């Protein structure tokens, strides 16, 4: 019995195991009360727009989320806790696997072309998977997209990636990838706006909840978030006129 308790204690402190994970986006899983960012990869934000191989706008952030959900299916997920994610407050960094698979979900998302290898954090361990996905025009690589990190910083002049990026359509592509008036993803009504004044508090922008005095007047949000935790993880702070207004995460 003591041995059993010791094994259980080790599992509880080193990893999380649950049958019903919540996939927040292509690189984030909520599991057993903890939210894990998949270590070593960077997937599109849930509200991110890409361009497909027919030059049409494509909700690649939603597609990346859905692809991760499909990879998991109804199977159990286990995440090895790699420590606190210093860039996102309460979240953890994890290497997550699904029952019956030898590859991690981290690696599978890069291999399928729905996430990028991140260096130096990943130490290049998914670099070969990214190269294969790029050569096969898998996932994001068949179209044109901004790296998720550049999208989060709203770097409109960044180098665009993918097989469908045409130099003669550069301006039109950037207008799609960094829209002035983006559409709200399903279930994500929190509006975000990049703001220089937010940098005073170490943030990149300000988010506005339904019920805030500023919400209706913000007609062209640049980002959309499903929860306040998501907004804070992206480096946004709550608008000062939203004090007292809360939304359940």
N, C-alpha and C positions, 0 to 999 in steps of 0.2 A: 504493500500500500504506500509506504514512504517513497518507493521508487516511482510509482505512478504519479504521485504528487510532484515529485522532482521533475519528471518529464513534462507534466502540464505547466509547471512554473517556467521551465525553459522555453516552451512554445509561446507562452503568453508574453514573455519579455523580449523574445527575438523576432517574432513574426505575428501576423494576424491571419485568421482563417475564418471564412464565412461563406455561406451558400448564396447570399443575395447581395453582391456588391452594387453600388451605385456608380455608374460611369458618368462623370461630369463633363469630360471632353476627351479628346483622343489621347491625352497624356495624364489624366487625373482620375483616380479611383477612390471612392469613399468606401471604407471597409472596416467593420467592427468598431465604429466610433472614431476612426482616424481617416484623414484624407491624405492620400499618397500621390506625389508627383513621380511619374515613372522616371527612374534614374537614367541619365545618359542620353535622353532623347528629347526632342522638342516637336510637339504636334501642333497643328493649327488651333487657334483659339476658337471657341464654339461659335462666335459671331464673325469669324473671318471668312471673307469671300475670295475665291480664286477664279481663274478663267479656265474653262475646259478645252478639250482639243478641237472644239467647233467654234472657239472664240466667244463663247457665251459665259455670262456670270454663273458661278457654281458655288453652292454653299458647302465648301470643302471642310469647314469646321464641323458642321453637322454630320457630314459624311464620315469624317475621321472618328467622331464619337460613335456613330452607328457601326463602323467597322470594328472598333474595339469591343462593342457590345456583342457583335456577331462572333468574334474570336472567343469570347468567354462562353457564350451560349447559356446553358443552364448548369454549367459545371461550377464547382467550388474554385475559389481563387485564394491564393496564399501570397502575402506580401512580406518580404524580408525587409525589416526596418533598417535603413541606412543612416538614420539620424534626422535631425531637424532640418527643414528647408529654410535656410536663413533669408531667402528672398521672398517668402510668402507667409511669414508669421507662424500661424498655428499648424501648418501642414508639415508632413514628413516626406522624406525621400525613400522610395522603395523599389525593389526589384520584385516584380509580381509574376507569378506563374499560375497556369490553370491546370486543373486535374487532367492527367493523361497526356500532357505535352512536355517535351524536354526543353524546348526553347521558352524563354521568358516572353511575356507579353511585350515588354520593352523592345526586344529584338524583332518580334514578329511585326510590330507596327512599322519599324524601319524597313524591314524586308518587303512589306507589302506597299511601301511607298507613301505611307500616311504619316510619317514622322521622319525627322532628320536626326542624324547622329550629331551629338554635341561634344565638342572638345573645348578645353582639356578634361572636363569632368568625366567624360566617357572613356578617356584615354584611347580613343580610336577603336574601341572594341566592336562598334557597329559600323565602322567605316566601310568594310567590304560589303555589308548588307545594303548600305545606302548606294554604293556604286552599282550593285546588281539591279537594284530597283530603278535607278536612273537609266541604265542601259536598256532595261525592259520597258521603259515608259510606264511604270506601274504607279498607280495612285496619283499623287500630286504631280509627278514628273511628266505625265502625258499632256498637261496643260501649262499654265503660267501662273506663278505665285510668288509672293514675298515670303521670305523666311519668317516663321512665327515671331522670332525675337525682334525682327525689324518691324513687323506689323504692330507689336505691342508698343514699340517706341514711336510708331507712326512716322517712320522714315520713308517719306515718299520718293526720295532720290536713290534708294537702295538698289543694288543689282537684283534684277528679277531672275527667277529660276524656272526651269521647265522647258520642254521641247517646243511649246507653242508661243514662246515669247518672240515677237517680231519687232525688229528695230524700227520698221516703218509704221508700226502701230503703238509705239512706246507710250505716247501721251494718252491714248484711249485706254490702254491696258492699266496704266496707273490710276486713271479715274475710276476704273472698276475696282481695283484692288484697295484703293484708299478713298472710298466714296464720301462725298460731302453730306449725303443723306442716306444712311444705311438702313436697311429693313430690320425690324426686330425679329430675332430668332424666336421660335415658339417657347413660351414660358420664361422669357428673359426680359422683363419690362424695365429694368434699371438702366437709366441713361448715363453714359459717361462722356465727358468732354475733356480733352487735353487742355491744360491751362498753365501758363508760366507762373501765375501766383501760387499754384499748388506746390511749387518747388520749395517754397519757404518752409513747408512742413515735411520736406523730403519725398513728396509725391509727384506723380507725373500729370495727374488730372483730378477731376472732381466728379463724383457720381450723385445722381438725383433720384430719389424714390418717388413713387406715386404717392401723392398727398403732400409733397413739398411744394412750397409756393413757386419754386423755379421750374417745376416739372413741365407744365404745359407750355411755358415760354421757350423751352429748349427744343426747337423744332428740327435741328440737324445734329443729333448726337453722333459722335464718331465711334463710340463703343457701346455695346449692350452687355449687361450682366444678368445672370440668373439669380444671384444671391449677393448679399453684402460681402460675404467672405470672398466670393469670386472677384468682386470689385477691389477689395483691399489687397488681395493677392496680386492683382495686376498693377498695384501702385496708385490706386485712386483713393481719395478721402471723401467722406460725406460732405455735401454742401452745408454750409453753416445754417441756412434757413430750413434744413431738414432736422434740426435738433428736436427730439421728442417724437419724430416719425420713425417707425420701425417696420421692417418687413421680415417675416420669418424666412430663414435660410433652408 
